[in-house]
Amino acid sequence: MNFSIIRYILGWILKIEGAFMLLPCLTALIYKEKQGFIYLAVAAVCVLLGQLMSFRKPQSNVFYLKEGCVATSLSWIFMSIFGCLPFVFTGEIPSFTDALFETISGFTTTGASILSEVEYLSHCSTLWRCFTHWIGGMGVLVFLLAIIPMSGGSHINLMRAESPGPSVGKIVPKIKYTARILYLIYIALTLLQFVLLLFGKMPVFEALNTAFATAGTGGFGIKNDSFTSFSPYLQWVTAIFMLLFGINFNVYYLILLGKFKKALFNEEVRWFFIMVIAAIGIITINIYETSGSFFKALTDATFQVSSLVSSTGFASANFDAWPAICRTVLVLIMFVGACAGSTGGGLKVSRFIIAAKSVLKECYSYIHPKSIRKIHLDGKEVGDETVRSVAVYVLTFLLIYALSMIAISFDGQSFTTNFTAIIACINNIGPGLDAVGPTCNFGFFSNFSKYVLMFDMIAGRLELFPLLILFHPGTWEGVFRKKVK
């Protein structure tokens, strides 16, 4: 294993995190908050430690998928540990476990919170809390690839380990330029939403935090009631952008190139919107009578469907009190999630398309045993290796889901609470139902259950296997043997 490149990457991650912490420092300066000194001190430690780790460049920049997965997983763990320290040292979240839960939930864009009164946080902590969504949305390693000079063609292994979806490729020949294009699109959409929120008379600080949380499809609210008290205009703007950030970013690149037909008729995007429109229609019909007006019902349905299918997790209504059919639809779209290559979570629409076509292919082979039929997605043939990886991913997902359910069941909560808490964390959604509903939080879980949920959040954000590889004996095979020699 190339430990020198892993050390070098971790060093750069800490330096980038330290630089990002200057934003809450600036916020504290503007609002004259003493908590800013804590953020400045932690930022200085991150930069110093990062410089020590990355001072010596690795002799070889070449690394394989194993190193990419290890570097990615350790980067997210290091980033979360150092990122939670300001919450602990300021005393705003005095428990290290709770602070780590909140920070991991932020970086993984989950949005599950242990806080019951978010409005009591200082301005700098509120901004850092929402900014972690923006950092984690596109991925800090993608950002790393976009800014630092790294050579070698194997760096797609970093992007492949961090980016969501069944497959990751380059949209331009060099991975560095691919990362830059993705981040430019990400920044442009964030700024556009920020401006539109300002048009709706949302204060600058609130608009900035909301844009950060929406772009990363995270969902940390800046008010105790999440989005309930905001105007319909602000809810519609945010709902639209939640959907936009749930679309594969390659589609936007195709639009920039003028390839509108190829972008608009993307099969995954088409099924994504069919699912969204169907869910909105079902929920609107079922909550119309209790909402008071069709527009209110349509607004609430659109907002909640957009929020949960994109794994953002904002709430404009207490959907836990909606009819059973509405809650069932919402749970189902929680499982599916957004498109591959977006900032959204979930199992991804493309995996469900491939799985459904695999079932149809199998049925067809029973009727016509001698036939040879291939699976296609967007007119391209899907290889057997991709189909196998989708099946393995789904099975692994279900296994982790079941084990996590058993683990947190010892807390004695209801089945609905446990069932939706796990899906909310492993699919990076945020709110669930019952005790973890939109008006509740995760603070009541035991420390053991919180660590299980933290594992699920990171595993879900990194598509399971990069984190699981850390626990595989084969990853570290020969490491200790060399030391003994």
C-alpha positions as MATLAB code, in Angstrom:
seq = 'MNFSIIRYILGWILKIEGAFMLLPCLTALIYKEKQGFIYLAVAAVCVLLGQLMSFRKPQSNVFYLKEGCVATSLSWIFMSIFGCLPFVFTGEIPSFTDALFETISGFTTTGASILSEVEYLSHCSTLWRCFTHWIGGMGVLVFLLAIIPMSGGSHINLMRAESPGPSVGKIVPKIKYTARILYLIYIALTLLQFVLLLFGKMPVFEALNTAFATAGTGGFGIKNDSFTSFSPYLQWVTAIFMLLFGINFNVYYLILLGKFKKALFNEEVRWFFIMVIAAIGIITINIYETSGSFFKALTDATFQVSSLVSSTGFASANFDAWPAICRTVLVLIMFVGACAGSTGGGLKVSRFIIAAKSVLKECYSYIHPKSIRKIHLDGKEVGDETVRSVAVYVLTFLLIYALSMIAISFDGQSFTTNFTAIIACINNIGPGLDAVGPTCNFGFFSNFSKYVLMFDMIAGRLELFPLLILFHPGTWEGVFRKKVK';
ca = [
       0.000    0.000    0.000;
       1.237    3.490   -0.878;
       1.034    5.065    2.597;
       2.968    8.154    1.552;
       0.249    9.245   -0.894;
      -2.451    8.566    1.735;
      -0.543   10.700    4.265;
      -0.094   13.421    1.648;
      -3.813   13.467    0.789;
      -4.857   13.549    4.459;
      -2.489   16.467    5.023;
      -4.073   18.421    2.191;
      -7.564   17.584    3.475;
      -6.721   19.083    6.866;
      -5.260   22.200    5.254;
      -8.366   22.652    3.121;
     -10.598   22.192    6.169;
      -8.536   24.769    8.065;
      -8.973   27.209    5.167;
     -12.728   26.551    5.085;
     -12.942   27.364    8.813;
     -11.926   30.914    8.047;
     -15.481   31.519    6.812;
     -17.061   31.035   10.281;
     -14.151   33.111   11.662;
     -15.158   35.951    9.325;
     -18.797   35.486   10.353;
     -17.825   35.767   14.028;
     -15.907   38.959   13.240;
     -18.946   40.476   11.514;
     -21.317   39.578   14.364;
     -18.683   40.236   17.080;
     -18.849   36.709   18.526;
     -16.042   35.404   20.743;
     -16.587   31.856   19.430;
     -14.602   32.961   16.388;
     -11.345   32.615   18.337;
     -12.104   28.910   18.850;
     -12.654   28.413   15.118;
      -9.439   30.310   14.371;
      -7.457   28.146   16.816;
      -8.845   24.881   15.391;
      -8.199   26.162   11.857;
      -4.580   26.905   12.784;
      -4.136   23.401   14.216;
      -5.615   21.853   11.055;
      -3.304   23.861    8.793;
      -0.215   23.170   10.934;
      -0.876   19.437   11.220;
      -1.808   19.272    7.544;
       1.410   21.024    6.561;
       3.463   18.563    8.605;
       1.708   15.633    6.921;
       1.991   16.987    3.364;
       5.411   18.681    3.609;
       7.179   15.740    2.019;
       5.762   14.833   -1.360;
       5.304   11.102   -2.004;
       7.905    9.477   -4.241;
       5.123    7.834   -6.241;
       1.772    9.465   -7.065;
       0.380    6.247   -8.510;
      -2.186    4.457   -6.413;
      -4.897    1.921   -7.008;
      -8.547    1.705   -6.022;
      -7.621    0.222   -2.630;
      -5.514    3.265   -1.724;
      -8.229    5.531   -3.135;
     -10.865    3.960   -0.881;
      -8.643    4.060    2.221;
      -7.649    7.690    1.581;
     -11.279    8.659    0.982;
     -12.632    6.961    4.122;
      -9.864    8.284    6.375;
     -10.291   11.771    4.890;
     -13.960   11.870    5.857;
     -13.211   10.520    9.343;
     -10.361   13.013    9.952;
     -12.430   15.858    8.551;
     -15.370   15.027   10.830;
     -13.253   14.678   13.992;
     -11.501   18.020   13.509;
     -14.678   19.642   12.218;
     -16.584   18.852   15.408;
     -13.975   20.375   17.759;
     -15.285   23.973   17.514;
     -18.736   22.789   18.671;
     -17.140   21.084   21.686;
     -14.732   23.879   22.666;
     -17.337   26.641   22.306;
     -19.649   24.624   24.586;
     -22.515   24.857   22.104;
     -22.488   21.055   21.776;
     -20.430   20.025   24.828;
     -20.688   16.255   24.262;
     -17.997   14.987   21.849;
     -20.296   12.199   20.633;
     -23.123   14.636   19.915;
     -20.763   17.121   18.254;
     -19.284   14.350   16.098;
     -22.785   13.141   15.175;
     -23.782   16.658   14.124;
     -20.589   17.161   12.110;
     -20.718   13.776   10.352;
     -24.368   14.465    9.589;
     -23.257   17.782    8.094;
     -20.356   16.540    5.966;
     -22.280   13.500    4.717;
     -25.204   15.848    3.880;
     -27.554   13.775    6.034;
     -29.111   16.554    8.094;
     -30.043   14.363   11.067;
     -29.570   16.544   14.132;
     -29.262   16.041   17.873;
     -30.189   19.703   18.497;
     -33.667   20.714   19.626;
     -33.004   24.477   19.554;
     -30.906   25.335   16.490;
     -31.701   29.046   16.787;
     -29.623   29.260   19.971;
     -26.389   28.598   18.096;
     -24.034   31.486   17.399;
     -23.929   32.857   13.870;
     -20.489   31.391   13.206;
     -21.538   27.916   14.396;
     -24.768   28.096   12.391;
     -22.800   28.952    9.272;
     -20.179   26.216    9.880;
     -22.970   23.703   10.473;
     -24.615   24.511    7.115;
     -21.308   25.016    5.305;
     -20.330   21.414    6.125;
     -23.216   20.398    3.828;
     -21.776   22.420    0.967;
     -18.273   21.002    1.533;
     -19.533   17.429    1.634;
     -22.081   17.783   -1.148;
     -19.734   17.630   -4.098;
     -16.989   15.994   -2.063;
     -13.850   17.450   -0.554;
     -11.630   15.062   -2.519;
     -13.187   16.252   -5.771;
     -12.281   19.761   -4.601;
      -8.772   18.536   -3.796;
      -8.347   17.110   -7.287;
      -9.527   20.421   -8.747;
      -6.988   22.658   -6.972;
      -3.746   20.825   -6.178;
      -1.162   19.642   -8.692;
      -1.290   15.854   -8.727;
      -0.023   13.821  -11.630;
      -0.821   10.326  -12.780;
      -3.852    8.786  -14.405;
      -4.906    6.785  -11.358;
      -6.537    9.703   -9.563;
      -9.921    8.779  -10.928;
      -9.791    6.183   -8.121;
     -10.266    9.047   -5.629;
     -13.279   10.402   -7.482;
     -14.649    6.896   -7.972;
     -14.379    6.216   -4.227;
     -16.169    9.447   -3.262;
     -18.693   10.110   -6.040;
     -22.178    8.585   -5.766;
     -23.551    6.179   -8.343;
     -22.898    2.789   -9.924;
     -20.158    4.131  -12.208;
     -17.946    7.191  -12.433;
     -16.228    8.490  -15.527;
     -14.445   11.563  -16.839;
     -16.501   14.162  -18.718;
     -13.263   15.565  -20.187;
      -9.973   13.712  -20.790;
      -8.197   14.954  -17.624;
      -9.679   14.177  -14.201;
      -8.446   17.549  -12.864;
     -10.550   19.431  -15.416;
     -13.519   17.139  -14.769;
     -13.343   18.061  -11.060;
     -13.106   21.768  -11.915;
     -16.088   21.646  -14.259;
     -18.196   19.862  -11.626;
     -17.289   22.446   -8.981;
     -17.943   25.390  -11.287;
     -21.430   24.033  -12.017;
     -21.921   23.439   -8.276;
     -20.861   26.996   -7.374;
     -22.974   28.529  -10.158;
     -26.150   26.737   -9.034;
     -25.463   27.702   -5.405;
     -25.045   31.375   -6.311;
     -28.180   31.324   -8.472;
     -30.278   29.956   -5.624;
     -28.734   32.476   -3.210;
     -29.757   35.371   -5.484;
     -33.300   34.033   -5.974;
     -33.701   33.639   -2.207;
     -32.648   37.270   -1.767;
     -35.363   38.258   -4.276;
     -37.825   36.577   -1.901;
     -36.676   38.978    0.864;
     -34.814   36.308    2.805;
     -32.032   37.913    4.907;
     -28.516   37.497    3.496;
     -27.282   35.273    6.332;
     -30.316   32.983    6.116;
     -30.141   32.868    2.308;
     -26.458   31.903    2.409;
     -27.035   29.092    4.899;
     -30.088   27.840    3.016;
     -28.169   27.819   -0.267;
     -25.319   25.865    1.347;
     -27.712   23.317    2.848;
     -29.706   22.942   -0.386;
     -26.683   22.646   -2.682;
     -25.258   19.813   -0.604;
     -28.773   18.326   -0.282;
     -28.132   18.319    3.456;
     -31.105   19.985    5.104;
     -29.808   21.485    8.334;
     -32.434   24.063    9.226;
     -31.587   27.506   10.562;
     -34.962   27.716   12.304;
     -36.507   25.312   14.771;
     -39.452   24.705   12.418;
     -37.134   24.096    9.421;
     -39.015   25.649    6.437;
     -42.556   25.912    7.814;
     -42.413   29.658    8.535;
     -40.971   30.642    5.150;
     -43.136   32.067    2.358;
     -44.499   29.886   -0.475;
     -42.105   31.657   -2.884;
     -39.064   30.635   -0.823;
     -40.423   27.103   -0.495;
     -40.922   26.770   -4.258;
     -37.459   28.163   -5.056;
     -35.850   25.753   -2.620;
     -37.964   22.825   -3.842;
     -36.875   23.445   -7.438;
     -33.205   23.664   -6.482;
     -33.413   20.521   -4.362;
     -34.517   18.707   -7.512;
     -31.834   20.404   -9.611;
     -29.105   19.282   -7.215;
     -30.567   15.774   -7.341;
     -29.831   15.488  -11.082;
     -26.611   14.047  -12.521;
     -24.225   16.982  -13.002;
     -23.078   15.533  -16.334;
     -26.486   16.600  -17.677;
     -25.646   20.245  -16.953;
     -22.327   19.858  -18.733;
     -24.136   18.515  -21.791;
     -26.480   21.535  -21.672;
     -23.467   23.876  -21.569;
     -22.133   22.128  -24.668;
     -25.464   22.665  -26.403;
     -26.362   18.978  -26.468;
     -29.900   19.638  -25.244;
     -31.487   16.530  -26.744;
     -28.968   14.200  -25.135;
     -29.337   15.987  -21.800;
     -33.125   16.247  -21.697;
     -33.736   12.667  -22.798;
     -31.366   11.135  -20.272;
     -33.103    7.934  -19.176;
     -32.241    8.238  -15.496;
     -33.388   11.856  -15.327;
     -36.608   10.972  -17.157;
     -37.508    8.234  -14.650;
     -36.450   10.502  -11.781;
     -39.013   13.123  -12.782;
     -41.696   10.510  -13.518;
     -41.246    9.261   -9.947;
     -41.309   12.814   -8.537;
     -44.463   13.852  -10.455;
     -46.271   10.635   -9.495;
     -45.377   11.073   -5.819;
     -46.450   14.731   -5.813;
     -49.766   13.823   -7.455;
     -50.592   11.043   -4.973;
     -49.720   13.166   -1.925;
     -51.489   16.306   -3.177;
     -54.741   14.372   -3.685;
     -54.536   12.821   -0.218;
     -53.750   15.983    1.762;
     -55.957   18.359   -0.233;
     -58.916   18.243    2.185;
     -56.829   18.915    5.301;
     -54.605   21.573    3.667;
     -57.388   24.091    3.101;
     -56.513   24.846   -0.522;
     -55.183   23.067   -3.581;
     -52.180   25.425   -3.818;
     -51.178   24.752   -0.195;
     -51.492   20.997   -0.743;
     -49.470   21.181   -3.968;
     -46.799   23.347   -2.320;
     -46.395   21.033    0.682;
     -46.397   17.909   -1.486;
     -43.871   19.333   -3.963;
     -41.580   20.585   -1.221;
     -41.570   17.342    0.778;
     -41.181   15.084   -2.242;
     -38.319   17.266   -3.538;
     -36.750   17.318   -0.092;
     -36.837   13.571    0.539;
     -36.167   12.261   -2.969;
     -33.073   14.484   -3.167;
     -32.159   13.444    0.411;
     -32.098   17.090    1.535;
     -34.424   16.706    4.504;
     -35.966   20.166    4.877;
     -39.534   20.106    6.219;
     -42.330   22.562    5.402;
     -44.995   20.501    7.175;
     -45.290   17.701    9.723;
     -45.534   14.910    7.143;
     -45.521   12.356    9.955;
     -49.166   13.380   10.541;
     -50.155   12.817    6.887;
     -52.251    9.787    5.803;
     -50.546    6.389    5.649;
     -50.422    6.364    1.831;
     -48.465    9.651    1.857;
     -45.963    8.380    4.428;
     -45.576    5.148    2.456;
     -44.819    7.058   -0.749;
     -42.289    9.236    1.080;
     -40.497    6.214    2.568;
     -40.350    4.551   -0.858;
     -38.757    7.594   -2.503;
     -36.330    7.768    0.441;
     -35.074    4.342   -0.615;
     -34.753    5.287   -4.287;
     -33.146    8.693   -3.818;
     -31.645   10.946   -6.460;
     -29.639   10.410   -9.650;
     -26.102    9.076   -9.804;
     -23.497   11.819  -10.095;
     -25.602   14.316   -8.107;
     -25.189   15.595   -4.558;
     -28.250   13.555   -3.493;
     -28.287   10.301   -1.551;
     -30.288    7.090   -1.747;
     -29.747    3.895   -3.700;
     -29.876    5.998   -6.911;
     -32.414    5.885   -9.729;
     -29.946    4.290  -12.163;
     -29.516    1.259   -9.898;
     -33.281    0.720   -9.787;
     -33.484    1.024  -13.579;
     -30.704   -1.554  -14.035;
     -32.280   -3.839  -11.409;
     -35.721   -3.607  -13.060;
     -34.286   -4.329  -16.505;
     -32.356   -7.281  -15.063;
     -35.615   -8.746  -13.733;
     -37.312   -8.265  -17.120;
     -34.340   -9.847  -18.868;
     -34.512  -12.849  -16.520;
     -38.260  -13.253  -17.144;
     -37.658  -13.066  -20.902;
     -34.994  -15.785  -20.673;
     -37.530  -18.088  -19.005;
     -39.902  -17.601  -21.952;
     -37.158  -17.742  -24.596;
     -34.307  -19.829  -23.101;
     -32.089  -19.600  -26.196;
     -32.393  -15.840  -26.592;
     -29.502  -13.440  -25.938;
     -30.705  -10.128  -24.595;
     -28.586   -7.217  -23.349;
     -29.476   -4.480  -20.889;
     -29.182   -0.912  -22.176;
     -29.179    2.429  -20.357;
     -29.307    5.623  -22.420;
     -28.725    3.573  -25.538;
     -25.476    2.126  -24.188;
     -25.012   -1.502  -23.295;
     -24.707   -2.184  -19.572;
     -21.980   -4.739  -18.990;
     -22.393   -7.844  -16.848;
     -19.866   -6.400  -14.391;
     -22.062   -3.344  -13.787;
     -25.161   -5.503  -13.309;
     -23.242   -7.684  -10.855;
     -21.967   -4.630   -8.932;
     -25.523   -3.258   -8.635;
     -26.771   -6.592   -7.251;
     -23.868   -6.789   -4.791;
     -24.394   -3.188   -3.712;
     -28.109   -3.720   -3.011;
     -27.420   -6.928   -1.056;
     -24.688   -5.200    0.986;
     -27.007   -2.259    1.607;
     -29.755   -4.556    2.909;
     -27.288   -6.452    5.115;
     -25.950   -3.263    6.728;
     -29.504   -1.989    7.045;
     -30.633   -5.147    8.878;
     -27.614   -5.230   11.209;
     -28.019   -1.534   12.028;
     -31.710   -2.071   12.783;
     -30.851   -4.850   15.230;
     -28.081   -2.755   16.835;
     -30.220    0.301   17.623;
     -33.247   -1.791   18.640;
     -31.681   -2.233   22.086;
     -32.638    1.386   22.825;
     -36.272    0.261   23.015;
     -37.698    2.642   20.415;
     -40.603    1.752   18.120;
     -40.124   -0.216   14.907;
     -41.138    2.809   12.808;
     -38.558    4.979   14.586;
     -35.744    2.462   14.086;
     -36.743    1.578   10.512;
     -36.860    5.178    9.311;
     -33.877    6.332   11.425;
     -31.624    3.866    9.602;
     -32.973    4.741    6.158;
     -32.661    8.448    7.011;
     -28.989    8.014    7.940;
     -27.715    5.445    5.446;
     -29.427    7.283    2.568;
     -28.308   10.677    3.975;
     -31.848   12.053    4.207;
     -32.189   13.412    7.760;
     -35.723   13.160    9.122;
     -37.689    9.941    9.421;
     -41.012    9.123   11.037;
     -42.340    8.769   14.592;
     -39.665    9.784   17.164;
     -37.291   10.930   14.390;
     -39.988   12.784   12.448;
     -39.657   16.302   11.031;
     -40.530   17.936   14.385;
     -38.116   15.740   16.393;
     -34.380   15.007   16.554;
     -31.908   12.160   17.148;
     -30.675   13.344   20.545;
     -32.541   10.666   22.528;
     -30.528    7.746   21.081;
     -27.816    6.171   23.239;
     -24.164    6.865   22.415;
     -23.814    3.345   21.023;
     -26.763    3.861   18.659;
     -25.395    7.241   17.619;
     -22.093    5.648   16.578;
     -24.017    3.026   14.591;
     -25.927    5.820   12.847;
     -22.677    7.735   12.243;
     -21.208    4.654   10.587;
     -24.324    4.408    8.416;
     -24.077    8.072    7.417;
     -20.465    7.783    6.235;
     -21.062    4.383    4.622;
     -24.091    5.728    2.741;
     -22.285    8.870    1.558;
     -19.276    6.858    0.332;
     -21.409    4.153   -1.323;
     -20.623    1.517    1.360;
     -17.492   -0.179    0.030;
     -14.816    2.517    0.556;
     -15.638    2.459    4.274;
     -16.057   -1.322    4.481;
     -12.603   -1.790    2.939;
     -11.089   -0.237    6.100;
     -12.359   -3.241    8.050;
     -11.240   -5.888    5.561;
      -8.101   -7.797    6.697;
      -6.819   -7.929    3.127;
      -6.470   -4.133    3.077;
      -3.749   -4.255    5.714;
      -2.230   -7.573    4.655;
       1.570   -7.469    4.791;
       1.693   -4.076    6.544;
       2.566   -5.376   10.009;
       4.648   -8.192    8.573;
       6.963   -5.644    6.945;
       7.283   -3.772   10.201;
       8.321   -6.946   12.030;
      10.992   -7.623    9.427;
];
